[in-house]
């Protein structure tokens, strides 16, 4: 009995005087949030960016008119060189095309005598109101814009000129905008 009691006392003393180890472990979790990039571009048929450049009118033989080579007359129709809308970003987008005369120079009265219309891939396309959806890294069909001088245009339009019409591509993200808010989102984007 004495040997057992002595062994118990020695064991308790060893436990009290010895080093105790606590094992610990921790993990750190880092979340990475990647935001998409909305990037719309205007390109020619070869994929070359033509944004912020002058788009000339096209002759019936396919060549391009220079600024002083053509004159509008009642009944005449001229077509701008075709271009393409490209989504260079990594998120899907919705876009509209707008012919903006806000910065035009010359006599904007001439625009009253013009009908402006567009086609996309050969089908009629409504400027300012038709919405297209474009997936990330995709290019849409060819856009052609026509300016047609109304046959009823009279002599009051002779010798008038206007320049600086801008074709704007107004884009918003495809996801997360309710249909009821889409018009407002386009208005906001157009103001930027």
Buried (B, 14 or more C-beta within 10 A) or exposed (E): EEEEEEEEEEEEEEEEEEEEEEEEEEEEEEEEEEEEEBBBBBBBEEEEEBEEEEBBBBEEEEEEEEEEEEEBEBEEEBBBBBBBBBBBBEBBBBBBBBBBEEEBEEEBEBBEBBEBBBBBEEEEBEBBEEBBEBEBEEBBBBBBBBBBBEEEBEEEBEEBEBEEBEBBBBBBBBEEBEEEEBEEBBEEBBEE
